[in-house]
């Protein structure tokens, strides 16, 4: 594979142990299908992971470490 992936290193590790939703909407639908306490925990963890992902990418972009 060539193109942008030859230039950019993804700073976010991927886990093969879990399914990946197709979109944020799909993730939210999955979380919203849970009951009250489980939904609250799932939402907290999902949003923390989203913020962490943002920060990882942002810090790599700002430091230019994302570029090989």
C-alpha positions in Angstrom: 0.0 0.0 0.0 1.3 3.4 -0.8 0.2 7.0 -0.3 -0.4 8.8 2.9 0.3 5.7 5.0 3.9 5.9 3.8 4.2 9.3 5.3 2.1 9.2 8.5 2.4 6.9 11.5 -0.8 6.2 13.4 -0.1 6.8 17.1 -3.2 4.9 18.2 -2.7 1.2 18.7 -5.5 -1.1 17.4 -6.9 -4.0 19.4 -8.0 -7.1 17.5 -9.9 -8.3 20.6 -12.9 -5.9 20.0 -15.2 -5.1 17.1 -14.9 -1.7 15.6 -18.1 0.2 15.0 -18.6 1.7 11.5 -19.3 5.2 13.0 -19.8 7.3 16.1 -23.5 6.9 15.6 -23.2 3.1 15.6 -21.1 3.3 18.8 -23.7 5.6 20.4 -26.5 3.3 19.4 -24.7 0.3 21.0 -24.1 2.3 24.2 -27.7 3.5 24.3 -29.0 -0.1 24.0 -27.6 -0.7 27.5 -29.4 -0.2 30.8 -28.9 2.8 33.0 -25.8 2.0 35.1 -24.1 0.1 32.3 -24.9 2.9 29.9 -23.3 5.5 32.2 -20.1 3.4 32.5 -19.9 2.6 28.8 -20.5 6.3 27.9 -17.8 7.4 30.3 -15.2 5.0 29.1 -16.1 5.6 25.4 -15.8 9.3 25.7 -12.5 9.0 27.7 -11.1 6.8 24.9 -12.3 9.3 22.3 -10.6 12.2 24.1 -7.4 10.1 24.6 -7.4 9.3 20.9 -7.8 13.0 20.1 -4.9 14.0 22.4 -2.6 11.3 21.0 -3.1 12.5 17.5 -3.0 16.2 18.4 0.2 15.8 20.3 1.8 13.8 17.5 0.7 16.4 14.9 2.0 19.3 16.9 5.3 17.6 17.5 5.5 16.4 13.9 6.2 12.9 15.3 3.3 11.5 13.3 5.3 12.0 10.1 7.8 9.2 9.4 
